[in-house]
């Protein structure tokens, strides 16, 4: 079908999916990894300084993902305070939530 005249709109498939995920027209299904999160955050235009995936940063004015006991925790760190704390059983669930939160916050974009 593709590759012939009238056979469809030529498009690099991976780029089409990335755009659709970034625009929230498609949702990533399956456990998200940190590498996949970083790629999707980049495609969505999220500034890398807006988040910290290992909790090792200065915890000031950014969203953080960290491991606490047997849970993955996502929160916003500002001036030593942790706000909007959410706990998750799996890293993938925490990353899904973090990405949705970053997309919803216009201050996280370049």
N, C-alpha and C positions, 0 to 999 in steps of 0.2 A: 504494500500500500504506500509506504513512504519511499521517497527516492524517485518517484515517478510524477510526471505532471498531473496535478489534480489529486495527488495522493495524500495530501495533508500538509500541515504547516511544519517545515523543517525546524527542528529545535533540539538542542543538546538536552537529552532527557534529565540528566542529573541537575542541570541548572534550572530547568523548569520546576522540578520538585523542590529545590532549595528556595526558589522564589515563592512558590505556593505555601511552603511551610512558614517562611518569613512573613508573609501576608496573612497568616492564619487561615488560609483556604484549605490547608491540609494539616493534620496533626501527626507528629512523630509517634509511631506505635512501637511498643517494645521498650525494654529498659534502656534508658539513655545513659551513655557514658560521658565522662568529663570531656573527652575529645569531641564527641558529637555535640555536646552542649556549647563548647567554645565555637565550633563551626557555625551552629545555628544562631548563637548570639551575634557573631560577626555579621552574618547575612542579614540579621534584623537591625544592624546598625548600633548595637549596644557597645558603649565604650568599655574596654577592658578594665578600666579603673573603677567601674560601677559595681564590680563584684569581685569576690575572693573565694576561690573554690577549695582552699586548703586551710582557711582560718589562720594563716600565718601573718597576714598583713597587719596594718596598724588599727584595724577595726574602726576606722573613722569615716563616716559618710559613704558607706558602701554596703551592699548586700553580701552576706556571708553564708557559706555552707561549711559546716563542721560536724565532726563525729563526737557525740557525747554519750558515753556508756554504750548502750545497744541501739541508739537511734541516730538518724541523720537530722540535723537541725539547720533550719534556714531562718535568718533574721536580718534586720537592718541595724548596723552598728553606727552609733553616732555619739561622740564624747563619752565613751565608756558605757553607754546604755545599749541594751539590746531590745529593740522594739519589733512587734509583729512576729514573735517567735512561733515557729511551726515545727513540729516533730514528725518524722517519717520513718517507716520501717526500713525502706530500701533507699539506696542512693539514687536510683532512677526516679523514684517518686519525688524525692527532694529536688532533683535537677529539673524535672518537669515543672514543679511549682515555682522554682527560682526563675526559670526562663519566662513563664507566664507573667510573673511579677515584674521582671525587668521590661518586658514588652509593654506592660500596662503603665509604666512610669516614664513619662516623657523626658524626665531629667536624666535618664540613663543613656540617651542617644547623643551622638557627636553633633 
